[in-house]
């Protein structure tokens, strides 16, 4: 048993006179006990402070050896119970000292120190020797050295805060271990088997995983949720196959794209036919009319010639329809590309549709033009009624025709409408007639619309415009 375990160290320290813990004169000690009084006056006193006692000092008079006052800050740490010494033998009980009124402490006198409870002149009764309690060292007068207050503190119990911190650390370590066990371990699983199996497993988890890149890594899970486990190769293939579009979806998508493309193309074609062709045809027709007027103004010869003397596509006259606000040049022939698509009016010539010219003394002057697109000069001839005027201008003369009748529809094969005396026109004999032909219904070429007229006025250009153009 060591020196500290028996409590002898605390007993020895408690017997030291410490000016920081000793009670002041006239006050009780810190523990609340009554201070012991010295021997009565006249009794022999012990030696002065600092002198060695003549013999072994008598132990305490009551109970086991006690340490310093419980209020000493260096005796024990807060919350630690005082450690009781184990005496070798218990001394006999002693009578308590008399209680006296507090007063000034007597001055110490020389002489032997008497144990409390003994009378002067008598030898003190020997006490049982304490084998483990050493004799206190003599001390000098004055305060104890600082080393006494700086003695180390010994604790046998763990503070409550340290215990709580240890429990919290253990709980956190347990939670971390549970999370690590639940999370999937990245990387390939070691293959069981021989060297070939391990190589295959390493290749599958090595360069192939690196080739797949970040797609093989599990997606991060939200707070409080477990991360999704990585898919196997079979599951990944099934997921990729399910993500692909079915053949029906692909076919429907292709068909839809084709329909959209065809619709866009048709829209562009319709825009070209209904708008752009008219723009171009009007420009070409106006240019041709202007060129004819310049030629007529600069020419001095007679422009009246027989049919066939003009080359195909050559303009020789200008037609006016005041009611419809139409002005378009007339060219030789009814070629679609050379005449009609340029916004011009074509004259029927050649066999079997050879017709007369305006200046012929008899015959049927038959012409054709587009009803829709490419300038559409004859679009509204269905609105003409008997009495409306149609004027044909040549290099020397204005020829005015008056509408007499019309035919709403007839097949394209009915070329009798171009005869010198067309049947169904109401004419009964030879004369100077005009026939206008175009397609019907609109935007088709299924049938033909026919309008007939009769020459009612012939006026030289030198005399000015006829009344039909002047009055509108």
HELIX and SHEET records of a PDB file:
HELIX    1   1 UNK A    8  UNK A   14  1                                   7    
HELIX    2   2 UNK A  146  UNK A  149  1                                   4    
HELIX    3   3 UNK A  160  UNK A  182  1                                  23    
HELIX    4   4 UNK A  195  UNK A  205  1                                  11    
HELIX    5   5 UNK A  207  UNK A  212  1                                   6    
HELIX    6   6 UNK A  213  UNK A  216  5                                   4    
HELIX    7   7 UNK A  233  UNK A  243  1                                  11    
HELIX    8   8 UNK A  247  UNK A  271  1                                  25    
HELIX    9   9 UNK A  272  UNK A  276  3                                   5    
HELIX   10  10 UNK A  277  UNK A  298  1                                  22    
HELIX   11  11 UNK A  322  UNK A  324  5                                   3    
HELIX   12  12 UNK A  340  UNK A  342  5                                   3    
HELIX   13  13 UNK A  381  UNK A  383  5                                   3    
HELIX   14  14 UNK A  415  UNK A  418  5                                   4    
HELIX   15  15 UNK A  461  UNK A  463  5                                   3    
HELIX   16  16 UNK A  467  UNK A  471  1                                   5    
SHEET    1   A 9 UNK A 315  UNK A 321  0                                        
SHEET    2   A 9 UNK A 326  UNK A 332 -1                                        
SHEET    3   A 9 UNK A 345  UNK A 347  1                                        
SHEET    4   A 9 UNK A 363  UNK A 368 -1                                        
SHEET    5   A 9 UNK A 432  UNK A 440  1                                        
SHEET    6   A 9 UNK A 447  UNK A 460 -1                                        
SHEET    7   A 9 UNK A 397  UNK A 411 -1                                        
SHEET    8   A 9 UNK A 389  UNK A 393 -1                                        
SHEET    9   A 9 UNK A 315  UNK A 321 -1                                        
END                                                                             
